[in-house]
Amino acid sequence: MVKLGVNIDHIATLRQARKIGVPDPIDAAIICENSGADGITVHLREDRRHIQERDVFLLRKIIKTKLNLEMSISEEIVSIAEKLVPNEVCIVPEKRQELTTEGGLDVIKYEKQIKKVIERLKSKGILVSLFIEPDEQQIQISKKIGADAVEIHTGKYSLAETDEEQKKELNKIIKAAEIVINNNLILNAGHGLDYKNVLPIVRIKGMNVLNIGFSIIARAIFTGLENAVKEMKNLIRNGEKE
């Protein structure tokens, strides 16, 4: 069964707008788990624009599913991850000026640096994933340097403005997924997935986890977080059966 990881970064984004402690992402994580989420994802950014250190250490203590920490390869963040020891880490590219993560990690360009970070994290027993484009060479290098999993960037698929463009991007993801599985890597996907575009990704053979955040939090404004998570979970579950 394809699992749902709920990214709660934007609960923290709202909290940081006033910095008075609410809404608390810890409370959000509990609601998400109770509503069927298979894991909680947070991105501890270098600029701390949303999730804070306090959040990740509290989450590590209270969540009962899995904590997936998205992070850059900066020494400060790697050191925090070594102390935190989340269940999983997903290494992502990070630029200060971006609104959200834009594009996949260039594993080819930063092969040596990423390899060292993977070795450090795996020595702590942390499963390591790399957030990459659906590109064969990026997948092969990810395998070479010791990644346990890859998370395929679905942003271009999600943002496609025409059916033809979306189909083209979906085919890239499907082909990449086959390469991932053939390399004995865990297959995850995420970025920009929502209630309208998630089903074709759910149906990709070998898919393990879909990490979805913004669309769930946005839906929660109108339906409540519990209903938003349940709706996405049911969509994934029923989509697999079709």
NORMOBEL-V876001 format. One record per helix or strand. SS is the DSSP state (H for helix, E for strand). FROM is the first residue (numbers start at 1). LEN is the number of residues. Records with the same first field share a line. If there is no record, write none. Layout:
SS->FROM-LEN + FROM-LEN
This chain:
E->3-5 + 39-5 + 67-5 + 88-4 + 127-6 + 149-5 + 186-5 + 207-6
H->9-10 + 25-10 + 53-10 + 75-10 + 111-12 + 136-9 + 155-5 + 163-20 + 199-4 + 214-10 + 225-17
